[in-house]
């Protein structure tokens, strides 16, 4: 019985190096190595396993590959309007400021939507500068839609950290 157990463990230990030879192999869509005064960067497109490390001086994302995603937003047609506005800060941690530049506030309103299209809140447009609190929203991507006569005229992608 002891001999069979020893043979079993030897076979298991002998298998580990063979399995390690095939780690992290895949066909890539694209790849490149770039070198400059600040260092070297290697990148590739096609795999989906990575880790991100952040500090006060920056962020490094390392691993087999960085993921790439395509977001197609459909079903929201914007209409012509003379409404001019800016949204800041973006990305935000607490609130965003919606500032209108052309002072034409007639029949304007705004809404915040999540990525699934759920309307989270409606904001009345009654002054040239509006503070929109986002403290209660979880970190994610949202859409701020400016409406004129209940028709969308401007859409902003807002990132909440």
CORNOR-V874580 format. One record per residue. RES is the residue in three letters. BURIAL is 1 if it has 16 or more other ideal C-beta (glycine too) atoms within 10 Angstrom, else 0. Layout:
((RES/BURIAL) (RES/BURIAL))
This chain:
((UNK/0) (UNK/0) (UNK/0) (UNK/0) (UNK/0) (UNK/0) (UNK/0) (UNK/0) (UNK/0) (UNK/0) (UNK/0) (UNK/0) (UNK/0) (UNK/0) (UNK/0) (UNK/0) (UNK/0) (UNK/0) (UNK/0) (UNK/0) (UNK/0) (UNK/0) (UNK/0) (UNK/0) (UNK/0) (UNK/0) (UNK/0) (UNK/0) (UNK/0) (UNK/0) (UNK/0) (UNK/0) (UNK/0) (UNK/0) (UNK/0) (UNK/0) (UNK/0) (UNK/0) (UNK/0) (UNK/0) (UNK/0) (UNK/0) (UNK/0) (UNK/0) (UNK/0) (UNK/0) (UNK/1) (UNK/0) (UNK/0) (UNK/0) (UNK/0) (UNK/0) (UNK/0) (UNK/0) (UNK/0) (UNK/0) (UNK/0) (UNK/0) (UNK/0) (UNK/0) (UNK/0) (UNK/0) (UNK/0) (UNK/0) (UNK/1) (UNK/1) (UNK/0) (UNK/0) (UNK/0) (UNK/0) (UNK/0) (UNK/0) (UNK/0) (UNK/0) (UNK/0) (UNK/0) (UNK/0) (UNK/0) (UNK/0) (UNK/0) (UNK/1) (UNK/0) (UNK/1) (UNK/0) (UNK/1) (UNK/0) (UNK/1) (UNK/0) (UNK/0) (UNK/0) (UNK/0) (UNK/1) (UNK/0) (UNK/0) (UNK/0) (UNK/1) (UNK/0) (UNK/1) (UNK/0) (UNK/1) (UNK/0) (UNK/0) (UNK/0) (UNK/0) (UNK/0) (UNK/0) (UNK/0) (UNK/1) (UNK/0) (UNK/1) (UNK/0) (UNK/1) (UNK/1) (UNK/0) (UNK/0) (UNK/0) (UNK/0) (UNK/0) (UNK/0) (UNK/0) (UNK/0) (UNK/0) (UNK/1) (UNK/0) (UNK/1) (UNK/0) (UNK/0) (UNK/0) (UNK/0) (UNK/1) (UNK/0) (UNK/1) (UNK/0) (UNK/1) (UNK/0) (UNK/0) (UNK/0) (UNK/0) (UNK/0) (UNK/0) (UNK/0) (UNK/1) (UNK/1) (UNK/1) (UNK/1) (UNK/1) (UNK/1) (UNK/1) (UNK/0) (UNK/0) (UNK/0) (UNK/1) (UNK/1) (UNK/1) (UNK/0) (UNK/1) (UNK/0) (UNK/1) (UNK/0) (UNK/1) (UNK/0))
